[in-house]
Amino acid sequence: MTISNMIVFFVISLTLVATLGCPTDCTCSTGDFPTANCYGRGLETISFNFPEDTYSILLDRNNIPGIPSGVFANLPYLNKIDMSYNKIKTIEYNAFGESSSLQILRLQNNPMTKIEDTYFKHLRNLSYL
């Protein structure tokens, strides 16, 4: 196998890794800070299909009415979620699971009227809400 063939194989492999497990309405990147970019896609639901190594999820400026239980539960490296400018009224119990690495959760400009402290009880490293 020549060097050029190895480079092509490597690029194709990286592309497959970046797209496997990525929700169809999002664009996922790899690298030091893997990000699922679902910004402004008109989404009305949140996928349960993010890659396990996701560091950041951008779901801002959609039409999401609520955050279902367990949707972010199996993402051990998740550091940031941006869900600002949606239609979020409810957050179900255990929506974030035990995402102990989550530090930034942006929820501004949503029509929530009540936030329970139990929503965030397992988020020990949360520093921005």
HULIN-V579605 format. One record per residue. N is the residue number from 1. PSI is psi in degrees with one decimal (none if undefined). OMEGA is omega in degrees with one decimal (none if undefined). BURIAL is b if it has 24 or more other C-alpha atoms within 12 Angstrom, else e. Layout:
N;PSI;OMEGA;BURIAL + N;PSI;OMEGA;BURIAL
//
This chain:
1;130.3;-178.6;e + 2;166.2;179.0;e + 3;-43.0;-178.6;e + 4;-38.0;176.2;e + 5;-37.8;178.7;e + 6;-38.8;178.8;e + 7;-44.6;178.1;e + 8;-44.7;178.4;e + 9;-42.7;-179.9;e + 10;-44.1;179.7;e + 11;-43.0;178.1;e + 12;-41.0;178.6;e + 13;-43.8;178.7;e + 14;-38.9;178.4;e + 15;-42.7;178.2;e + 16;-41.9;178.7;e + 17;-38.7;-178.5;e + 18;-29.3;-175.6;b + 19;-22.6;179.6;b + 20;129.0;178.2;e + 21;-4.8;179.1;e + 22;131.6;177.0;b + 23;144.6;-174.4;b + 24;-28.2;-179.0;e + 25;10.6;-177.4;b + 26;166.8;172.0;b + 27;126.1;-178.2;b + 28;137.5;176.5;b + 29;158.9;178.1;b + 30;-175.6;179.5;b + 31;-155.8;-178.7;e + 32;-32.0;-177.6;e + 33;74.9;-177.9;e + 34;129.6;-174.8;b + 35;137.6;171.0;b + 36;111.1;-177.4;b + 37;108.6;-179.4;b + 38;25.2;-175.8;b + 39;128.5;170.4;b + 40;40.6;-178.0;e + 41;3.7;-179.1;e + 42;20.3;-177.2;e + 43;141.5;176.5;b + 44;-5.2;176.4;e + 45;162.9;177.2;b + 46;131.7;178.3;b + 47;147.5;172.0;b + 48;17.3;-167.8;e + 49;36.4;178.8;b + 50;145.2;176.7;b + 51;144.1;-175.0;b + 52;-30.0;-177.7;b + 53;12.4;-178.1;b + 54;130.8;-179.8;b + 55;-34.7;-174.9;b + 56;136.4;176.7;b + 57;122.8;-179.6;b + 58;102.9;-179.7;b + 59;18.8;-176.6;b + 60;154.4;178.2;b + 61;53.3;173.9;b + 62;-161.6;-179.5;b + 63;37.9;-174.8;b + 64;121.7;-176.1;b + 65;-16.8;-177.8;b + 66;166.4;180.0;b + 67;110.5;-176.2;b + 68;157.8;179.3;b + 69;132.2;173.6;e + 70;1.6;-174.5;e + 71;-30.7;179.7;b + 72;16.3;-170.3;b + 73;-32.3;-173.9;b + 74;41.4;-179.9;b + 75;82.1;-171.4;b + 76;-18.3;-177.6;e + 77;2.9;-176.0;b + 78;121.6;-176.6;b + 79;-31.7;-174.2;b + 80;135.4;171.6;b + 81;125.4;175.5;b + 82;111.5;178.0;b + 83;28.6;179.4;b + 84;156.5;178.0;b + 85;51.3;172.6;b + 86;-156.6;177.4;b + 87;31.6;-173.4;b + 88;121.4;175.4;b + 89;-26.5;-175.3;b + 90;148.7;171.3;e + 91;118.3;-179.6;b + 92;151.4;177.9;b + 93;137.6;177.7;b + 94;23.5;178.8;b + 95;-33.8;-176.6;b + 96;-0.9;-179.2;b + 97;-135.3;177.0;b + 98;52.3;-179.7;b + 99;73.7;-174.2;b + 100;-16.3;179.7;b + 101;-10.1;-177.8;b + 102;122.9;-179.6;b + 103;-31.5;-175.1;b + 104;124.2;177.2;b + 105;109.2;-177.3;b + 106;118.2;-178.3;b + 107;10.8;-175.5;b + 108;156.3;-179.9;e + 109;47.7;171.1;e + 110;150.5;-176.3;b + 111;36.4;178.3;e + 112;138.1;177.8;e + 113;-13.7;-177.5;e + 114;131.7;176.4;e + 115;120.6;178.9;e + 116;138.6;177.7;e + 117;-21.2;179.0;e + 118;-19.3;177.7;e + 119;-30.7;-170.1;b + 120;11.9;-171.3;b + 121;-25.9;179.2;e + 122;-0.6;-176.8;e + 123;72.7;-173.8;b + 124;-26.6;-177.8;e + 125;8.1;-179.2;e + 126;121.5;-178.8;b + 127;-10.4;-180.0;e + 128;121.6;177.0;e + 129;none;none;e
//
